[in-house]
């Protein structure tokens, strides 16, 4: 056997091994059992009230992400969230001493419990970072900071939904 033929054989064996590993890839929202599917399980999650403005935005985003239908059915789970937010200003204008940009960072700890009590089914932490420019206009800065919080909430809600859905698939 020549060296090129050996290389081809090794390459095709490696490629076949990779393809065999791909057989376990499954859609995230596939039907799990006879009458069960992930979307129905996600709709059965009740979101506990979350304090602060970022918590309000996160709660609304999660309601939409988990139950986009707008209807509230019988709940089987409750989702408890703990939100932490901080703002950093990495850039300072040397002329007037004001921050020219800011970064809103949020961390969310979540735990999913059965509605009747018991140990947590899923838990984890997600985080998001959003930046915005600051100007000398005070109300523009407030609106830009609020938009950054909304972007953080959307990102956190998507991450939480994906992690919970992954748990229901398994």
N, C-alpha and C positions, 0 to 999 in steps of 0.2 A: 504494500500500500504506500502511495506517495504521501508526502507531508500535506499537500493541499486536500487530498481525499480524507486524511485523518482529521484535519481541521474542520472540514465540512461535516463529517460524522459527529464530532464533538459539538459543533454549533447546532446541528439538528437535534441532538440529544438534549442539549440545554434548552432549546426552544420548545421541545416536546414536554419537558419537565415544567416549564413555565405555563404552558397551556393546560396541563393537568391541574395545576394549582388554581386556575381560573374557573374551574367547574363549580366552585362553591360561592361564586358571586351571585347574589340574589337581589332583586329590587327591594328597596327599603319598605315600601307600602304594599307588599304582596299579601295575599290571603294566607294567614297562618294555619288555620285549621278549617274544619268543616263550615262553621258559621262565624268564625272570628276573623277580624282583620285589624291591622295596626291603626287605620284611620278611626275605626270605632272605639278602640282603646284610648286613643288620644282625645276623642270627643268626651270621654267619660272622666276627664280630669277637671277637678274644681280648683281654681287658683285662689289661695288665701289672700286677704288684703295685704298690700305692701305699702309701707309708709313712704313719705317723701315724694317729690315730683318725679324723680327718675323711676321710682316704684310704680307710680301711676302709669307712666309711659310703658314700662315693662309689662305691667299687668294687661294693658290693652293689646299690646303686641302679642303676648302669649295667648290671650283669648282668641285673637284672629288666627294665629299660627296653629293652635291646637283644635279649634272648633270654628272654622271659617263660615259655617252655615248660619251662625247667629242664634241657633236654637240651643236651649239647655235641656239636656235629657237627664236620665238618672245617672248620678255620679258614682263611680267605683273607686276613685282615687282623689287625694287632695295633695296639692303641690305647695310646699312651704318654701319661701324665698327669703334670703337675707342679702340686702344690697348695700354695697359700700362704694362711695364715689369720692374721687379726689381730682383736683385741678392743679396742673403745673404750668408755669409760664417759663419756657426755656429761652425765649428771646426777649431781650430788653433793649429798647432804643436808648443809646448813650446820650442823645441830645436832651430829651425830655424825661428820661428815667421811667418810661411806661413800657409795659409789656406789649409786644407787637403780635404775639401769637400765644395761644394757650392749648393745652391738651387735657381733655376730659377722659379720665380712666375710671372704668367701673368693673367691679368684681361682684359676681353673684354666686352665692352658695345656694344650692337647691336640694330638696329632699322630697321624694314622692312616697306618700304613705297610703295604705288602704283606707278607704273612707271610714271604716269601722274601727280603726286603730290598729296597732301592731308595729312591727319593725319596718324600717324604710325599705322600699323596693329598689329605688334608684337614688343615688346621691352624687353630687359632683360640684365642681366650681367652673364657671366660665368667666371670661373677661373680654372687654372690648376697649378700644382706644379710638377717640375721634379728636381731630384737631380743628381749630378755627382761628381766623385772623382777628385781631383786636384793633380797633381804631380809636380815635378821640371821641367818637359819638357813643354816649353811654347806652342808649336804648338799642343801637345796632349791636353792641357787645352782648347785651342781655339776650337778644334774639339769636345771635350766633351761638351763644353758649347753650341755649335751649335746643337749637337744632342739633348741636353736637350730642346732647343728652338723648335726643330722639334717635339719632343714628346708633348710639351705644345700645339703647334699648332694643332696637330692631336686630342688631347683631347678636346680642345676648339671647333674645327670644329664639332666633334661628338655631343657635348652638344648643340651647336647652331642648328644643323640639327634636332636633336630630339625635341627641344623646338618649332621650327617653324613647324615641321610636326605635332606635337601635336595640335597646333593652327588650322592647316588646317583640322584636323579630326573633331574638334568641330564645 
